[in-house]
Amino acid sequence: MSRAWVFPVLTAALATGIVAVMGSTITVTGPWYDQLIQPRWAPPDRAYAIAWTIIYAINVVALVTGWHAMRTRREAETFIALWATNGFLNILWSLLFFRLQRPDWSVIEVIFLWLSVGSLIVYGWRRSMTASIVLVPYLLWVTFAGYLNMAVVRLNGPFS
């Protein structure tokens, strides 16, 4: 790996690791979560860890690839800011759903999370189609998660 790639790779891996650890620390399952009625098409709990591990890995690839493809410092900073916003929204969703036990609020927040993934794809497209394409599974996962979140609200609401 050339020296030009070392800093972006280490930074992306560290930042993604922080988002993953914060999200998993906030994600507290237990009696409250276990009592939620899930739609019959909901994946088993172990599938979430697998899906998120893959998503975090592709996030690192997309961030490094996109960051490296940006032609100016301003473009790179904008791409990184979009990614950081996505990380914040990712953590916020876990906070709302699991820690505050407000799936009704998280179903609204997931729209912003989805838009943040979409903005990364759109912004990155002109400089790195690879980075954008790598993020498509993440967008699909957030779409699925949003639909699942909405189903949980319908099956269990109201929340307070």
DSSP file with accessible surface (Angstrom, degrees, kcal/mol):
  #  RESIDUE AA STRUCTURE BP1 BP2  ACC     N-H-->O    O-->H-N    N-H-->O    O-->H-N    TCO  KAPPA ALPHA  PHI   PSI    X-CA   Y-CA   Z-CA
    1    1 A M              0   0  166      0, 0.0     5,-0.1     0, 0.0     2,-0.0   0.000 360.0 360.0 360.0 130.3    0.0    0.0    0.0
    2    2 A S    >>  -     0   0   63      1,-0.1     3,-1.6     3,-0.0     4,-0.9  -0.311 360.0-111.0 -73.6 159.7    1.5    3.4   -1.0
    3    3 A R  H 3> S+     0   0  228      1,-0.3     4,-0.8     2,-0.2     3,-0.5   0.813 114.9  66.5 -60.7 -30.6    1.9    6.1    1.6
    4    4 A A  H 34 S+     0   0   63      1,-0.2    -1,-0.3     2,-0.1    -2,-0.0   0.754 105.4  43.7 -63.2 -22.8   -0.8    8.1    0.0
    5    5 A W  H <> S+     0   0   86     -3,-1.6     4,-2.3     2,-0.1     5,-0.2   0.652  95.2  77.9 -95.1 -18.5   -3.4    5.5    1.0
    6    6 A V  H  X S+     0   0   58     -4,-0.9     4,-2.8    -3,-0.5     5,-0.3   0.946  94.3  45.7 -61.2 -52.5   -2.2    4.8    4.6
    7    7 A F  H  X S+     0   0  135     -4,-0.8     4,-2.8     1,-0.2     5,-0.3   0.947 114.9  46.3 -60.6 -49.5   -3.7    7.9    6.2
    8    8 A P  H  > S+     0   0   10      0, 0.0     4,-2.8     0, 0.0     5,-0.3   0.920 114.6  48.2 -59.9 -40.4   -7.2    7.5    4.5
    9    9 A V  H  X S+     0   0   41     -4,-2.3     4,-2.7     2,-0.2     5,-0.2   0.953 115.1  43.6 -65.6 -47.6   -7.3    3.8    5.3
   10   10 A L  H  X S+     0   0  114     -4,-2.8     4,-2.5    -5,-0.2     5,-0.2   0.920 116.5  47.6 -64.2 -42.7   -6.4    4.2    8.9
   11   11 A T  H  X S+     0   0   48     -4,-2.8     4,-2.9    -5,-0.3     5,-0.3   0.933 114.2  46.1 -63.8 -47.2   -8.7    7.2    9.4
   12   12 A A  H  X S+     0   0    0     -4,-2.8     4,-2.6    -5,-0.3     5,-0.2   0.918 114.5  47.7 -63.2 -43.1  -11.6    5.5    7.7
   13   13 A A  H  X S+     0   0   49     -4,-2.7     4,-2.4    -5,-0.3    -2,-0.2   0.926 114.8  45.6 -64.9 -43.7  -11.1    2.3    9.7
   14   14 A L  H  X S+     0   0  118     -4,-2.5     4,-2.4    -5,-0.2    -2,-0.2   0.947 115.2  46.1 -64.8 -48.1  -10.8    4.1   13.0
   15   15 A A  H  X S+     0   0   29     -4,-2.9     4,-2.3    -5,-0.2    -2,-0.2   0.920 114.5  47.6 -62.9 -42.4  -13.8    6.4   12.4
   16   16 A T  H  X S+     0   0    5     -4,-2.6     4,-2.7    -5,-0.3    -1,-0.2   0.905 110.5  52.7 -65.8 -39.6  -15.9    3.5   11.2
   17   17 A G  H  X S+     0   0   32     -4,-2.4     4,-2.8    -5,-0.2     5,-0.2   0.903 108.1  50.8 -61.1 -40.8  -14.8    1.4   14.2
   18   18 A I  H  X S+     0   0   88     -4,-2.4     4,-2.9     2,-0.2     5,-0.2   0.932 111.1  47.7 -62.9 -45.6  -15.9    4.3   16.5
   19   19 A V  H  X S+     0   0   16     -4,-2.3     4,-2.8     2,-0.2     5,-0.2   0.935 113.4  48.8 -60.9 -44.0  -19.3    4.5   14.9
   20   20 A A  H  X S+     0   0   26     -4,-2.7     4,-2.6     2,-0.2    -2,-0.2   0.929 113.5  45.5 -63.0 -45.0  -19.7    0.7   15.1
   21   21 A V  H  X S+     0   0   88     -4,-2.8     4,-2.5     2,-0.2     5,-0.2   0.935 114.6  47.7 -66.3 -44.7  -18.7    0.6   18.8
   22   22 A M  H  X S+     0   0   89     -4,-2.9     4,-2.1    -5,-0.2    -2,-0.2   0.933 113.7  48.1 -61.7 -44.7  -20.9    3.5   19.8
   23   23 A G  H  X S+     0   0    3     -4,-2.8     4,-1.6    -5,-0.2    -2,-0.2   0.919 114.1  45.5 -62.4 -42.2  -23.8    2.0   17.9
   24   24 A S  H  < S+     0   0   78     -4,-2.6    -1,-0.2    -5,-0.2    -2,-0.2   0.847 111.4  53.0 -72.6 -30.4  -23.4   -1.4   19.5
   25   25 A T  H  < S+     0   0   89     -4,-2.5    -1,-0.2    -5,-0.2    -2,-0.2   0.889 111.9  45.6 -68.9 -36.8  -22.9    0.1   22.9
   26   26 A I  H  < S+     0   0   27     -4,-2.1     2,-1.2    -5,-0.2    -2,-0.2   0.795  92.1  91.7 -74.6 -28.6  -26.1    2.0   22.6
   27   27 A T     <  +     0   0   49     -4,-1.6     2,-0.7    -5,-0.2    -1,-0.1  -0.542  55.6 173.3 -75.1  97.1  -28.0   -1.0   21.2
   28   28 A V        -     0   0   71     -2,-1.2     2,-0.2    66,-0.2     5,-0.2  -0.922   6.6-177.0-110.2 108.3  -29.4   -2.6   24.4
   29   29 A T        +     0   0   79     -2,-0.7     3,-0.1     3,-0.1    69,-0.0  -0.542  28.0 112.1 -92.7 171.2  -31.7   -5.5   23.8
   30   30 A G  S  > S-     0   0   19     -2,-0.2     4,-3.5     1,-0.1     5,-0.3  -0.986  80.3 -22.5 157.7-154.9  -33.4   -7.1   26.6
   31   31 A P  H  > S+     0   0  100      0, 0.0     4,-1.6     0, 0.0     5,-0.1   0.877 132.1  50.7 -55.7 -42.9  -37.0   -7.5   28.0
   32   32 A W  H  > S+     0   0   53      1,-0.2     4,-0.5     2,-0.2     3,-0.3   0.957 117.4  38.6 -60.4 -51.1  -38.3   -4.4   26.2
   33   33 A Y  H >4 S+     0   0   21      1,-0.2     3,-1.4     2,-0.2    -1,-0.2   0.913 113.2  56.0 -66.5 -42.7  -36.9   -5.4   22.8
   34   34 A D  H 3< S+     0   0  110     -4,-3.5    -1,-0.2     1,-0.3    -2,-0.2   0.774 105.1  53.8 -62.1 -27.0  -37.7   -9.1   23.3
   35   35 A Q  H 3< S+     0   0  155     -4,-1.6    -1,-0.3    -3,-0.3    -2,-0.2   0.590  83.1 109.0 -85.4 -10.4  -41.4   -8.2   24.0
   36   36 A L  S << S-     0   0   17     -3,-1.4     2,-0.5    -4,-0.5   120,-0.1  -0.443  75.2-122.3 -66.1 136.4  -41.8   -6.2   20.7
   37   37 A I        -     0   0   97    115,-0.2   118,-0.2    -2,-0.1    -1,-0.1  -0.708  31.1-159.1 -78.2 123.8  -43.9   -7.9   18.2
   38   38 A Q        -     0   0   58     -2,-0.5   110,-0.0   117,-0.1   114,-0.0  -0.800  23.8-104.1-102.1 147.9  -41.8   -8.4   15.1
   39   39 A P    >   -     0   0   14      0, 0.0     3,-2.0     0, 0.0    -1,-0.1  -0.361  34.5-114.2 -64.4 152.4  -43.3   -9.0   11.6
   40   40 A R  T 3  S+     0   0  245      1,-0.3    -2,-0.0    -3,-0.0    -3,-0.0   0.743 115.4  58.5 -65.3 -17.2  -42.9  -12.6   10.6
   41   41 A W  T 3  S+     0   0   99      2,-0.0    -1,-0.3   107,-0.0   107,-0.0   0.431  77.3 121.1 -91.2   3.1  -40.5  -11.6    7.8
   42   42 A A    <   -     0   0   24     -3,-2.0     3,-0.1     1,-0.1    -4,-0.1  -0.397  68.6-114.3 -65.9 139.5  -38.0  -10.0   10.2
   43   43 A P        -     0   0   29      0, 0.0    -1,-0.1     0, 0.0     5,-0.1  -0.304  37.8 -90.1 -69.3 159.8  -34.6  -11.6   10.0
   44   44 A P    >>  -     0   0   66      0, 0.0     3,-1.7     0, 0.0     4,-0.6  -0.340  41.3-107.5 -65.9 154.3  -33.2  -13.5   13.0
   45   45 A D  H >> S+     0   0   97      1,-0.3     3,-1.2     2,-0.2     4,-0.7   0.852 117.2  60.3 -54.0 -38.1  -31.3  -11.4   15.5
   46   46 A R  H 3> S+     0   0  188      1,-0.3     4,-1.3     2,-0.2    -1,-0.3   0.772  92.9  67.7 -65.3 -22.5  -27.9  -12.9   14.5
   47   47 A A  H <> S+     0   0   29     -3,-1.7     4,-2.8     1,-0.2    -1,-0.3   0.823  91.3  62.0 -66.6 -29.0  -28.4  -11.6   10.9
   48   48 A Y  H <X S+     0   0   44     -3,-1.2     4,-2.9    -4,-0.6     5,-0.3   0.914 101.4  49.9 -66.0 -42.0  -28.1   -8.0   12.1
   49   49 A A  H  X S+     0   0   64     -4,-0.7     4,-2.1     2,-0.2    -1,-0.2   0.914 113.3  46.9 -63.4 -39.9  -24.6   -8.4   13.3
   50   50 A I  H  X S+     0   0  106     -4,-1.3     4,-2.2     2,-0.2    -2,-0.2   0.945 113.5  47.9 -65.6 -47.7  -23.6  -10.0   10.0
   51   51 A A  H  X S+     0   0   17     -4,-2.8     4,-2.6     1,-0.2    -2,-0.2   0.930 113.4  46.8 -60.7 -45.9  -25.3   -7.3    8.0
   52   52 A W  H  X S+     0   0   57     -4,-2.9     4,-2.9     2,-0.2     5,-0.2   0.870 108.6  55.2 -68.7 -33.2  -23.8   -4.4   10.0
   53   53 A T  H  X S+     0   0   97     -4,-2.1     4,-2.1    -5,-0.3    -1,-0.2   0.945 111.5  44.7 -62.5 -44.4  -20.3   -6.0    9.8
   54   54 A I  H  X S+     0   0   95     -4,-2.2     4,-2.7     2,-0.2     5,-0.2   0.931 113.2  50.9 -64.2 -43.8  -20.6   -6.1    6.0
   55   55 A I  H  X S+     0   0    7     -4,-2.6     4,-2.2     1,-0.2    -2,-0.2   0.922 110.1  48.6 -62.9 -43.5  -22.0   -2.5    5.9
   56   56 A Y  H  X S+     0   0   35     -4,-2.9     4,-1.8     2,-0.2    -1,-0.2   0.907 111.2  51.3 -64.6 -37.1  -19.2   -1.2    8.1
   57   57 A A  H  X S+     0   0   55     -4,-2.1     4,-2.0    -5,-0.2    -2,-0.2   0.939 111.5  45.9 -65.1 -43.9  -16.6   -2.9    5.9
   58   58 A I  H  X S+     0   0   29     -4,-2.7     4,-3.0     1,-0.2    -1,-0.2   0.835 107.3  59.7 -70.2 -27.8  -18.1   -1.5    2.7
   59   59 A N  H  X S+     0   0    3     -4,-2.2     4,-2.9    -5,-0.2    -1,-0.2   0.906 105.0  48.8 -62.3 -41.8  -18.2    1.9    4.4
   60   60 A V  H  X S+     0   0   32     -4,-1.8     4,-2.7     2,-0.2     5,-0.3   0.951 113.1  47.1 -62.2 -47.0  -14.5    1.8    4.9
   61   61 A V  H  X S+     0   0   73     -4,-2.0     4,-2.7     1,-0.2     5,-0.3   0.938 115.2  45.8 -59.9 -46.9  -13.9    0.9    1.3
   62   62 A A  H  X S+     0   0    1     -4,-3.0     4,-2.9     2,-0.2     5,-0.3   0.915 113.5  48.8 -64.9 -42.2  -16.3    3.6    0.0
   63   63 A L  H  X S+     0   0    6     -4,-2.9     4,-2.9    -5,-0.2     5,-0.3   0.951 115.4  42.9 -64.6 -47.6  -14.9    6.3    2.3
   64   64 A V  H  X S+     0   0    8     -4,-2.7     4,-2.5    -5,-0.2     5,-0.2   0.946 118.0  45.4 -64.2 -46.7  -11.2    5.5    1.3
   65   65 A T  H  X S+     0   0   33     -4,-2.7     4,-1.4    -5,-0.3    -2,-0.2   0.934 117.9  43.0 -63.3 -46.5  -12.0    5.2   -2.4
   66   66 A G  H  X S+     0   0    0     -4,-2.9     4,-1.1    -5,-0.3    -2,-0.2   0.922 114.0  50.5 -65.5 -44.7  -14.2    8.3   -2.5
   67   67 A W  H >< S+     0   0   43     -4,-2.9     3,-0.6    -5,-0.3    -2,-0.2   0.929 111.9  47.7 -59.3 -46.6  -11.8   10.4   -0.4
   68   68 A H  H 3< S+     0   0   72     -4,-2.5    -1,-0.2    -5,-0.3    -2,-0.2   0.803 109.3  54.7 -67.3 -28.3   -8.9    9.4   -2.6
   69   69 A A  H 3< S+     0   0   32     -4,-1.4    -1,-0.2    -5,-0.2    -2,-0.2   0.684  80.6 106.9 -81.3 -18.3  -10.8   10.2   -5.8
   70   70 A M    <<  -     0   0   17     -4,-1.1     6,-0.0    -3,-0.6    54,-0.0  -0.396  60.7-151.4 -64.9 138.0  -11.7   13.7   -4.8
   71   71 A R  S    S+     0   0  184     -2,-0.1     2,-0.3     2,-0.0    -1,-0.1   0.719  71.9  37.2 -86.6 -24.7   -9.7   16.2   -6.8
   72   72 A T  S  > S-     0   0   74      1,-0.1     4,-2.3     0, 0.0     5,-0.2  -0.879  80.1-116.7-125.9 162.8   -9.6   19.1   -4.3
   73   73 A R  H  > S+     0   0  197     -2,-0.3     4,-2.9     1,-0.2     5,-0.2   0.895 116.6  54.4 -61.8 -39.4   -9.3   19.4   -0.6
   74   74 A R  H  > S+     0   0  194      2,-0.2     4,-2.4     1,-0.2    -1,-0.2   0.913 107.9  48.6 -62.8 -43.5  -12.7   21.0   -0.5
   75   75 A E  H  > S+     0   0   19      2,-0.2     4,-2.5     1,-0.2    -1,-0.2   0.925 113.0  48.3 -60.7 -44.5  -14.3   18.1   -2.3
   76   76 A A  H  X S+     0   0   12     -4,-2.3     4,-2.6     2,-0.2    -2,-0.2   0.913 111.6  49.3 -62.9 -43.0  -12.6   15.7    0.0
   77   77 A E  H  X S+     0   0   97     -4,-2.9     4,-2.5     2,-0.2    -1,-0.2   0.889 111.0  50.2 -64.7 -38.5  -13.7   17.6    3.1
   78   78 A T  H  X S+     0   0   51     -4,-2.4     4,-2.5     2,-0.2    -2,-0.2   0.935 111.2  48.7 -64.4 -44.5  -17.3   17.7    1.8
   79   79 A F  H  X S+     0   0    2     -4,-2.5     4,-2.2     1,-0.2    -2,-0.2   0.933 113.2  47.1 -60.7 -44.2  -17.2   13.9    1.2
   80   80 A I  H  X S+     0   0   56     -4,-2.6     4,-2.9     1,-0.2    -1,-0.2   0.899 110.5  52.7 -65.6 -39.5  -15.9   13.3    4.7
   81   81 A A  H  X S+     0   0   53     -4,-2.5     4,-2.5     2,-0.2    -1,-0.2   0.906 109.1  49.4 -63.5 -40.8  -18.5   15.7    6.2
   82   82 A L  H  X S+     0   0   42     -4,-2.5     4,-2.1     2,-0.2    -1,-0.2   0.914 112.8  47.7 -63.0 -40.8  -21.2   13.7    4.4
   83   83 A W  H  X S+     0   0   19     -4,-2.2     4,-2.4     2,-0.2    -2,-0.2   0.911 111.0  50.3 -66.6 -42.4  -19.8   10.5    5.8
   84   84 A A  H  X S+     0   0   53     -4,-2.9     4,-2.5     2,-0.2    -2,-0.2   0.902 109.3  51.9 -63.3 -39.9  -19.5   11.9    9.3
   85   85 A T  H  X S+     0   0   74     -4,-2.5     4,-2.6     1,-0.2    -1,-0.2   0.919 108.9  51.1 -61.0 -42.0  -23.1   13.1    9.2
   86   86 A N  H  X S+     0   0    2     -4,-2.1     4,-2.4     1,-0.2    -2,-0.2   0.915 108.9  50.7 -61.6 -43.0  -24.1    9.6    8.1
   87   87 A G  H  X S+     0   0    3     -4,-2.4     4,-2.2     2,-0.2    -2,-0.2   0.919 110.4  49.4 -60.8 -43.0  -22.2    8.1   11.1
   88   88 A F  H  X S+     0   0  127     -4,-2.5     4,-2.8     1,-0.2    -2,-0.2   0.934 112.3  47.5 -60.3 -46.8  -23.9   10.5   13.5
   89   89 A L  H  X S+     0   0   22     -4,-2.6     4,-2.2     1,-0.2    -1,-0.2   0.860 108.6  55.5 -66.0 -33.1  -27.3    9.6   12.0
   90   90 A N  H  X S+     0   0    5     -4,-2.4     4,-1.5    -5,-0.2    -1,-0.2   0.938 112.1  42.3 -61.8 -47.9  -26.4    5.9   12.3
   91   91 A I  H  X S+     0   0   25     -4,-2.2     4,-2.3     1,-0.2    -2,-0.2   0.906 111.3  56.3 -66.0 -41.0  -25.7    6.3   16.0
   92   92 A L  H  X S+     0   0   46     -4,-2.8     4,-2.9     1,-0.2     5,-0.2   0.892 102.8  55.0 -60.1 -39.9  -28.7    8.5   16.5
   93   93 A W  H  X S+     0   0   42     -4,-2.2     4,-2.9     1,-0.2     5,-0.3   0.945 109.4  46.7 -59.9 -46.7  -31.0    5.8   15.1
   94   94 A S  H  X>S+     0   0   10     -4,-1.5     4,-2.2     1,-0.2     5,-1.2   0.899 112.0  51.7 -61.5 -39.9  -29.7    3.3   17.6
   95   95 A L  I  <>S+     0   0   61     -4,-2.3     5,-2.8     3,-0.2     6,-0.3   0.948 114.1  42.5 -61.4 -48.3  -30.1    5.8   20.4
   96   96 A L  I  <5S+     0   0   22     -4,-2.9     6,-3.1     3,-0.2    -2,-0.2   0.938 122.1  37.8 -65.5 -48.0  -33.7    6.5   19.5
   97   97 A F  I  <5S+     0   0    8     -4,-2.9    -3,-0.2    -5,-0.2    -2,-0.2   0.966 131.5  19.3 -72.0 -52.5  -34.8    3.0   18.9
   98   98 A F  I  <5S+     0   0   22     -4,-2.2    -3,-0.2    -5,-0.3    -2,-0.1   0.921 129.2  35.7 -90.3 -50.3  -32.9    1.0   21.6
   99   99 A R  I   <S+     0   0  123     -5,-1.2    -3,-0.2    -4,-0.3    -4,-0.1   0.937 130.1  30.9 -76.2 -46.2  -31.8    3.3   24.3
  100  100 A L  S   <S-     0   0   88     -5,-2.8    -1,-0.2    -6,-0.2    -4,-0.1   0.549  99.8-134.8 -87.2  -8.5  -34.8    5.7   24.4
  101  101 A Q        +     0   0   87     -6,-0.3    -4,-0.2     1,-0.1    59,-0.2   0.892  59.2 136.0  55.3  47.0  -37.1    2.9   23.3
  102  102 A R    >>  +     0   0   41     -6,-3.1     4,-2.3    -7,-0.2     3,-0.5  -0.633  18.9 162.7-124.6  73.0  -38.8    5.2   20.7
  103  103 A P  H 3> S+     0   0    0      0, 0.0     4,-1.8     0, 0.0    50,-0.2   0.820  78.5  62.6 -58.4 -27.8  -39.2    3.2   17.5
  104  104 A D  H 3> S+     0   0   36      1,-0.2     4,-0.7     2,-0.2    -7,-0.1   0.901 107.4  41.5 -66.1 -38.6  -41.8    5.9   16.5
  105  105 A W  H X> S+     0   0  117     -3,-0.5     4,-2.2     1,-0.2     3,-0.6   0.891 112.4  55.0 -72.5 -38.7  -39.1    8.6   16.6
  106  106 A S  H 3X S+     0   0    0     -4,-2.3     4,-2.4     1,-0.2    -2,-0.2   0.809  98.6  61.9 -68.1 -26.3  -36.5    6.3   14.9
  107  107 A V  H 3< S+     0   0   30     -4,-1.8     4,-0.4     2,-0.2    -1,-0.2   0.838 108.7  43.5 -68.6 -28.5  -38.9    5.7   12.0
  108  108 A I  H XX S+     0   0  102     -4,-0.7     3,-1.1    -3,-0.6     4,-0.8   0.912 113.2  51.3 -76.7 -43.3  -38.7    9.4   11.2
  109  109 A E  H >X S+     0   0   11     -4,-2.2     4,-2.0     1,-0.3     3,-0.6   0.848  97.7  66.7 -63.9 -32.9  -35.0    9.6   11.8
  110  110 A V  H 3X S+     0   0   11     -4,-2.4     4,-2.7     1,-0.3    -1,-0.3   0.796  92.6  62.5 -63.0 -24.3  -34.3    6.7    9.4
  111  111 A I  H <> S+     0   0   97     -3,-1.1     4,-2.5    -4,-0.4    -1,-0.3   0.937 105.6  44.8 -63.4 -43.2  -35.5    8.9    6.6
  112  112 A F  H <X S+     0   0  111     -4,-0.8     4,-2.1    -3,-0.6    -2,-0.2   0.881 111.8  52.7 -69.1 -36.2  -32.6   11.2    7.3
  113  113 A L  H  X S+     0   0    8     -4,-2.0     4,-2.0     2,-0.2    -2,-0.2   0.938 110.2  48.5 -62.0 -44.9  -30.2    8.3    7.6
  114  114 A W  H  X S+     0   0  101     -4,-2.7     4,-2.7     1,-0.2    -2,-0.2   0.924 110.7  50.5 -60.6 -45.5  -31.4    7.1    4.2
  115  115 A L  H  X S+     0   0   91     -4,-2.5     4,-2.6     1,-0.2    -1,-0.2   0.858 107.3  54.7 -62.8 -33.5  -31.0   10.5    2.7
  116  116 A S  H  X S+     0   0    8     -4,-2.1     4,-1.8     2,-0.2    -1,-0.2   0.897 109.4  46.2 -69.5 -37.6  -27.4   10.7    4.1
  117  117 A V  H  X S+     0   0    0     -4,-2.0     4,-2.2     2,-0.2    -2,-0.2   0.941 113.4  50.4 -66.4 -44.3  -26.5    7.4    2.4
  118  118 A G  H  X S+     0   0   16     -4,-2.7     4,-2.8     1,-0.2    -2,-0.2   0.892 107.7  52.7 -59.4 -40.1  -28.1    8.7   -0.8
  119  119 A S  H  X S+     0   0   42     -4,-2.6     4,-2.9     1,-0.2     5,-0.3   0.883 107.7  51.8 -66.8 -35.9  -26.2   12.0   -0.6
  120  120 A L  H  X S+     0   0    1     -4,-1.8     4,-2.3     2,-0.2    -1,-0.2   0.924 111.9  47.0 -62.8 -42.5  -22.9   10.0   -0.3
  121  121 A I  H  X S+     0   0   27     -4,-2.2     4,-1.5     2,-0.2    -2,-0.2   0.949 116.6  42.8 -64.2 -48.4  -23.8    8.0   -3.4
  122  122 A V  H  X S+     0   0  113     -4,-2.8     4,-0.7     2,-0.2    -2,-0.2   0.941 117.2  45.3 -66.0 -47.9  -24.8   11.1   -5.4
  123  123 A Y  H  < S+     0   0   45     -4,-2.9     3,-0.4     1,-0.2     4,-0.3   0.911 116.6  45.3 -64.0 -41.7  -21.9   13.3   -4.3
  124  124 A G  H >X S+     0   0    0     -4,-2.3     4,-3.5    -5,-0.3     3,-1.2   0.753  94.0  81.5 -73.2 -22.8  -19.3   10.5   -4.8
  125  125 A W  H 3< S+     0   0  126     -4,-1.5    -1,-0.2     1,-0.3     4,-0.2   0.870  86.8  53.2 -55.0 -43.5  -20.6    9.4   -8.2
  126  126 A R  T 3< S+     0   0  128     -4,-0.7    -1,-0.3    -3,-0.4    -2,-0.1   0.754 123.6  26.9 -70.5 -19.8  -18.9   12.1  -10.3
  127  127 A R  T <4 S+     0   0   63     -3,-1.2     2,-0.2    -4,-0.3    -2,-0.2   0.709 135.7  18.3-110.6 -30.7  -15.5   11.3   -8.9
  128  128 A S     X  +     0   0   11     -4,-3.5     4,-1.9     1,-0.1    -1,-0.2  -0.700  49.4 177.3-148.6  93.4  -15.7    7.7   -7.9
  129  129 A M  H  > S+     0   0  101     -2,-0.2     4,-3.0     1,-0.2     5,-0.2   0.859  88.2  60.5 -61.3 -32.2  -18.4    5.5   -9.3
  130  130 A T  H  > S+     0   0   87      1,-0.2     4,-2.6     2,-0.2    -1,-0.2   0.938 103.6  47.8 -60.7 -48.6  -16.8    2.6   -7.4
  131  131 A A  H  > S+     0   0    1      1,-0.2     4,-1.0     2,-0.2    -1,-0.2   0.906 114.9  47.1 -59.1 -41.7  -17.3    4.3   -4.0
  132  132 A S  H  X S+     0   0    1     -4,-1.9     4,-0.5    -8,-0.2     3,-0.5   0.924 112.2  47.9 -67.3 -44.4  -20.9    5.1   -4.9
  133  133 A I  H >< S+     0   0   96     -4,-3.0     3,-1.4     1,-0.2    -2,-0.2   0.898 106.5  57.7 -64.9 -38.0  -21.7    1.6   -6.2
  134  134 A V  H 3< S+     0   0   36     -4,-2.6     4,-0.4     1,-0.3    -1,-0.2   0.817 103.8  55.1 -62.0 -27.9  -20.1    0.0   -3.1
  135  135 A L  H 3X S+     0   0    2     -4,-1.0     4,-2.1    -3,-0.5     3,-0.4   0.600  82.3  88.2 -83.0  -9.8  -22.6    2.0   -1.0
  136  136 A V  H <X S+     0   0   60     -3,-1.4     4,-2.7    -4,-0.5     5,-0.2   0.914  84.9  53.0 -59.1 -43.6  -25.7    0.7   -2.8
  137  137 A P  H  > S+     0   0   68      0, 0.0     4,-2.5     0, 0.0    -1,-0.2   0.889 108.0  52.7 -59.5 -34.1  -26.1   -2.4   -0.4
  138  138 A Y  H  > S+     0   0    0     -4,-0.4     4,-2.7    -3,-0.4     5,-0.2   0.932 109.0  48.8 -63.6 -44.7  -26.0    0.0    2.5
  139  139 A L  H  X S+     0   0   32     -4,-2.1     4,-2.2     1,-0.2    -1,-0.2   0.919 112.0  49.1 -61.9 -41.1  -28.8    2.1    1.0
  140  140 A L  H  X S+     0   0  110     -4,-2.7     4,-2.6     2,-0.2    -1,-0.2   0.902 110.8  50.4 -64.5 -40.1  -30.8   -1.1    0.4
  141  141 A W  H  X S+     0   0   41     -4,-2.5     4,-3.3    -5,-0.2    -2,-0.2   0.924 110.5  48.4 -64.4 -43.9  -30.2   -2.2    4.0
  142  142 A V  H  X S+     0   0    3     -4,-2.7     4,-2.6     2,-0.2    -1,-0.2   0.888 110.5  52.8 -65.4 -35.5  -31.3    1.2    5.4
  143  143 A T  H  X S+     0   0   68     -4,-2.2     4,-2.1    -5,-0.2    -2,-0.2   0.952 113.2  43.3 -61.0 -49.0  -34.4    0.9    3.1
  144  144 A F  H  X S+     0   0   67     -4,-2.6     4,-2.8     1,-0.2    -2,-0.2   0.925 113.8  50.9 -61.8 -46.3  -35.2   -2.5    4.5
  145  145 A A  H  X S+     0   0   21     -4,-3.3     4,-2.9     1,-0.2    -1,-0.2   0.882 109.3  51.4 -61.3 -39.2  -34.4   -1.4    8.1
  146  146 A G  H  X S+     0   0   11     -4,-2.6     4,-2.5     2,-0.2    -1,-0.2   0.914 110.9  47.4 -64.0 -41.5  -36.7    1.6    7.7
  147  147 A Y  H  X S+     0   0  127     -4,-2.1     4,-2.2     2,-0.2    -2,-0.2   0.921 113.6  47.8 -65.4 -42.1  -39.5   -0.7    6.5
  148  148 A L  H  X S+     0   0   13     -4,-2.8     4,-2.5     2,-0.2    -2,-0.2   0.923 110.4  52.3 -63.6 -43.2  -38.9   -3.1    9.4
  149  149 A N  H  X S+     0   0    3     -4,-2.9     4,-2.2     1,-0.2    -2,-0.2   0.924 109.3  49.9 -58.0 -44.5  -38.9   -0.1   11.8
  150  150 A M  H  X S+     0   0   67     -4,-2.5     4,-2.5     1,-0.2    -1,-0.2   0.904 109.4  51.4 -63.6 -39.8  -42.2    1.1   10.4
  151  151 A A  H  X S+     0   0   15     -4,-2.2     4,-2.4     1,-0.2    -1,-0.2   0.911 107.9  52.1 -63.8 -40.4  -43.7   -2.4   10.8
  152  152 A V  H  X S+     0   0    2     -4,-2.5     4,-1.6     2,-0.2     5,-0.2   0.913 109.9  49.5 -62.1 -42.3  -42.5   -2.6   14.4
  153  153 A V  H  X S+     0   0   33     -4,-2.2     4,-2.8     1,-0.2     3,-0.3   0.942 112.1  47.8 -62.2 -45.4  -44.2    0.7   15.1
  154  154 A R  H  < S+     0   0  182     -4,-2.5    -2,-0.2     1,-0.2    -1,-0.2   0.880 115.8  44.2 -63.2 -38.9  -47.5   -0.4   13.5
  155  155 A L  H  < S+     0   0   82     -4,-2.4    -1,-0.2  -118,-0.2    -2,-0.2   0.706 129.5  22.5 -79.7 -19.9  -47.5   -3.7   15.4
  156  156 A N  H  < S+     0   0   35     -4,-1.6    -2,-0.2    -3,-0.3    -3,-0.2   0.575  95.3 153.5-125.3 -14.9  -46.5   -2.2   18.8
  157  157 A G     <  +     0   0   34     -4,-2.8     2,-0.1    -5,-0.2     3,-0.0  -0.014  31.6  69.3 -65.3 170.4  -47.4    1.4   19.0
  158  158 A P        -     0   0  130      0, 0.0     2,-0.3     0, 0.0    -4,-0.0   0.593  62.4-169.8 -80.8 158.6  -48.2    3.8   20.5
  159  159 A F              0   0   27     -2,-0.1   -57,-0.1   -57,-0.0    -2,-0.1  -0.835 360.0 360.0-111.7 149.4  -44.9    4.5   22.3
  160  160 A S              0   0  144     -2,-0.3     0, 0.0   -59,-0.2     0, 0.0  -0.979 360.0 360.0-151.8 360.0  -44.3    6.9   25.2
